[in-house]
Amino acid sequence: MADTEATTTPHPLLPSLPDLGGPRQPLLTVRGLSRHFALKSAAWFGAGGRAVVRAVDGIDFDILKRETLGVVGESGCGKSTTARLLMQLIEPDQGELVFDGQTVGSRSLPLREYRRQVQMVFQDSYASLNPRMTIEDSIAFGPRVHGLPARAATTRARDLLARVGLEPARFAGRYPHELSGGQRQRVNIARALALEPRLLILDEAVSALDKSVEAQVLNLLQDLQREFDLTYLFISHDLDVVRYISDRVLVMYLGQLIEIGSAQRLFDQPLHPYTQALLQSRPSTDPNHRTESAPLAGDPPNPVNPPSGCRFHTRCAQAQAVCSARMPTLVEHGNGSRVACLAYEPDTGYRANGSGLIMKEPIHG
Amino acid sequence: MAETVQEAVPLASAPAAWVKLDDLHVDFVAPGQAKVVHAVRGVDLAVAPGETVALIGESGSGKSVTLRALMRLHAPRTTRMRGRITIAGRDVLALSGRELSAMRGGTVAMIFQEPLSVFDPVYTVGQQIIETVRRHKPMSYAQARQRALTLFEQVRIPSPERRLDAYPHEMSGGMRQRAMIALALAGEPTLLLADEPTTALDATVQIQILLLLRELQSALGLSIIFVTHDIGAATEVADRMAVMYAGQIVEQGPAAQLLAQPRHPYTQALLNSRRHGAMTKGRRLDTLAGSPPDLSQTVAGCAFAQRCVHAIPACTGAPPPMQTLTAGYTVRCIRLEAMAAEIDAHRCIDSDTATVATG
């Protein structure tokens, strides 16, 4: 509203955001990103010393221009914390973000400019919208904050509503509770696009939708990606959807990145034992060939006190003694794939047995 | 269980059906308002002892409302129910308050999506299970604790003795889900109602819980009604499947048959979205245009007609009757023969592409 006096600037749109480094340069480079949350009442639990949740514990990856990078993992693995760190909604303890060659937060790319280029869509479509604003106002809010005149912002909002399949004449004046879940998620997508971002973080954005609505929104996301040259970071627990929409996929376990590679390779030939188990955990599609035994037992361990060495060794069928002592590093494994497992790392003391099958040894913590 | 059956007034219903719904209607009325939502509009369902039936549908299809109606969990003040619910030979809608409480937990138990809302946070999980055990069968505290321990072993909770003394928040998600199943089994029910019990779980935990349910079902001879929107989860547990749309069952039959050859256009659309090859990178997803009808309005004819690619004018005329295809397989659609002819025409083309794709 404060912008109404400042409308003398004649620009119809915000200044466009140029592609700086060319197509080969990653859009976003993430280096050593960490975030630990201190537990307030740690002393009460007799933990001794300060207990921290290692939500994200030193991850490195690149998001390439115009790709869709899928992120999978179980609850508590740090997917959503990673998303919030990338969006700078929470501050990292350590690590660096480089956006198209410029360090985020530096003088060349201040946070405010960065946030225009990176937008986010959340799972809960209702909680994401202000219930007291019409959807048109919600979409126009961001551009106005960034200096677009009110009238131009409203026009932009209406254009975007039309673009995401909501007829402006019918929907612009409605409040969030007057829309269905699928329609609200379209509004959230329109709002995210209002600042012409280059990277869209979709954190379980379609997970709460019914299958038929989910398909519509996935189609829409793909259309928008082509039309606006967008890059997506697509976080989901639904492996089928991730496989469908992603070019590359990243797998997280207890705050660490354990495998990354092209979607096709990762789903056809998963390298990490956890990725293998995760993919095998999908329910059968054939009632005559149901799953006979669960690939993994128990729940993921608590990220407050993660297991030593490889964090997966407590549930891994292929774990050996060395796995509890030595932390694997993310190593190249052909064709842009990287995996963090001692079985793929040379000279670690992990003895590969020919069959590649289970060889359990007593684990001494 | 044997006593309950003896006490019960024998009814004319088929003896094989342990649970039977006849033309069940559930309407919700807001107090002081004229608006009535017809959430369930004539559901017929029969479940045999030891059988698992999955009720599948999208949000608002009436699957959870149907499930809750079986235990009369809807607030009487705002709910109107018609039709007949028979469980173990007893007419549920005619039960007195006292009879109803004996049935809840005793004959019929329910598990939910969110175990944290089932357990009271200020008591240990063991205390709550012991209380339930003693509520249904008079026994000493020590005996009841022993029984609770057995239940925990049955649902495969590791170090069960120690876990009995844990508070709900001290357990992990999968463990809480197991504890909730143990709680449901405390009254030795013969019918287990499951309302999306694995939806909130991680993939690696979900499959464990589905396998546990299957195991318990065969060990205890439970009948299970499993409500879900996840066809994968249903495939792992169900003997039969019933697909719901707009408050009605539109297709019902043995799981293998229904999944292999869905007959109703809605089931086809629902299953096609996840069929092998439907989600191929770069290929647009098949979508279903439109949305389900507003159930506060009267639906003339077939509720799916507006969105159906096979619809003809007759579809919006009269409500389609349930048609029996083979014994135990029913479909609510008047276009079955016409569609079957179309499918035959397409089949040769489809099989050609299928061999190319797999080869």
Boltz contact constraints between the chains, C-beta under 6 A:
constraints:
  - contact:
      token1: [A, 74]
      token2: [B, 202]
      max_distance: 6.0
  - contact:
      token1: [A, 75]
      token2: [B, 202]
      max_distance: 6.0
  - contact:
      token1: [A, 210]
      token2: [B, 58]
      max_distance: 6.0
  - contact:
      token1: [A, 210]
      token2: [B, 59]
      max_distance: 6.0
  - contact:
      token1: [A, 211]
      token2: [B, 273]
      max_distance: 6.0
  - contact:
      token1: [A, 212]
      token2: [B, 288]
      max_distance: 6.0
  - contact:
      token1: [A, 215]
      token2: [B, 273]
      max_distance: 6.0
  - contact:
      token1: [A, 215]
      token2: [B, 285]
      max_distance: 6.0
  - contact:
      token1: [A, 215]
      token2: [B, 287]
      max_distance: 6.0
  - contact:
      token1: [A, 216]
      token2: [B, 287]
      max_distance: 6.0
  - contact:
      token1: [A, 218]
      token2: [B, 285]
      max_distance: 6.0
  - contact:
      token1: [A, 219]
      token2: [B, 284]
      max_distance: 6.0
  - contact:
      token1: [A, 219]
      token2: [B, 285]
      max_distance: 6.0
  - contact:
      token1: [A, 240]
      token2: [B, 279]
      max_distance: 6.0
  - contact:
      token1: [A, 244]
      token2: [B, 279]
      max_distance: 6.0
  - contact:
      token1: [A, 281]
      token2: [B, 203]
      max_distance: 6.0
  - contact:
      token1: [A, 281]
      token2: [B, 204]
      max_distance: 6.0
  - contact:
      token1: [A, 281]
      token2: [B, 207]
      max_distance: 6.0
  - contact:
      token1: [A, 283]
      token2: [B, 232]
      max_distance: 6.0
  - contact:
      token1: [A, 283]
      token2: [B, 233]
      max_distance: 6.0
  - contact:
      token1: [A, 283]
      token2: [B, 235]
      max_distance: 6.0
  - contact:
      token1: [A, 283]
      token2: [B, 236]
      max_distance: 6.0
  - contact:
      token1: [A, 284]
      token2: [B, 235]
      max_distance: 6.0
  - contact:
      token1: [A, 287]
      token2: [B, 235]
      max_distance: 6.0
  - contact:
      token1: [A, 287]
      token2: [B, 255]
      max_distance: 6.0
  - contact:
      token1: [A, 287]
      token2: [B, 256]
      max_distance: 6.0
  - contact:
      token1: [A, 288]
      token2: [B, 256]
      max_distance: 6.0
  - contact:
      token1: [A, 290]
      token2: [B, 236]
      max_distance: 6.0
  - contact:
      token1: [A, 291]
      token2: [B, 207]
      max_distance: 6.0
  - contact:
      token1: [A, 294]
      token2: [B, 207]
      max_distance: 6.0
  - contact:
      token1: [A, 294]
      token2: [B, 208]
      max_distance: 6.0
  - contact:
      token1: [A, 294]
      token2: [B, 211]
      max_distance: 6.0
  - contact:
      token1: [A, 296]
      token2: [B, 204]
      max_distance: 6.0
  - contact:
      token1: [A, 299]
      token2: [B, 172]
      max_distance: 6.0
  - contact:
      token1: [A, 299]
      token2: [B, 174]
      max_distance: 6.0
  - contact:
      token1: [A, 299]
      token2: [B, 205]
      max_distance: 6.0
